Amino acid sequence: MVFDSDDTEAVGTAKVQIAMRYDDKNKQFAILVIQLSNVSALLLQQDQKVSIRVAVLPCSDSSSCLFRTRPLDAADSLVYNEVFWASISHPALRHKTLRVDVCTVDKSHLEECLGGAQISLAEICRSGEKSTRWYNLLSYKYQQKQNRK
Amino acid sequence: MVFDSDDTEAVGTAKVQIAMRYDDKNKQFAILVIQLSNVSALLLQQDQKVSIRVAVLPCSDSSSCLFRTRPLDAADSLVYNEVFWASISHPALRHKTLRVDVCTVDKSHLEECLGGAQISLAEICRSGEKSTRWYNLLSYKYQQKQNRK
């Protein structure tokens, strides 16, 4: 596996591209996990599979809040294009935070998360318009190092 | 101390209001910590002081990345209106994540953080326009409970 670091714009930070849309008519929140870039910044080992875990937090007891993409073979850019739907009212959604984690799964199905982003949904709009954005991922190894200082 | 929970819109989630602006001329990033609402959702004890810790992550060795507001006596709404400046180029800033933590400080000056938000700066604009938003705070006690499940 070769990590391509030609893209100087992306060096130093892994990013995830997410689109979100609230469907007011059906009271459904759609989360589209599009792709990852610069995955090597999360200190990935070879021969791993990478999936993205998405959680709408805090979890409601009444509906699903945790979703996972299929695992893909590690590479510096990974395209998922998977959509997940959470049933939730718009006022409730505005109290939630979307937690997005990039995780590896080993052969014994153990999941280890390498980094993540948190997206506050306090100002999510109900118009049905899709918001598509790139989010920087903070490496957990980096955070652990910082906490030890 | 009485926690006022009349604001039904805010019940269930503590929120922080942050304004950000990038000054391209002076290569400075301004972070204005405006206020907290619904602090009681973070399970605050009485007689504590509350401050907000702001970090521009990952930290650069060359400039300050960690800032703290003054501590205020705990109440359900707290107005800080403190501004912090980080010296950073715009391309570097776009790889950063702003971590905002709400922390208490006890009499022996020990800091305990109760909750936080992460704000990706991947799409921060360089125009000098101020972006002012409310962000939901995720409670760390809630997250620890979830991790144990």
Interface residues (C-beta under 8 A of the other chain):
Chain A: E9 G12 T13 K15 L57 P58 C59 P91 H95 K96 T97 R99 A117 Q118 I119 S120 L121 A122 E123 R133 W134 Y135 N136 L138 S139 Y142 Q143 Q146
Chain B: E9 G12 T13 K15 L57 P58 C59 P91 R94 H95 K96 T97 R99 A117 Q118 I119 S120 L121 A122 E123 R133 W134 Y135 N136 L138 S139 Y142 Q143 Q146
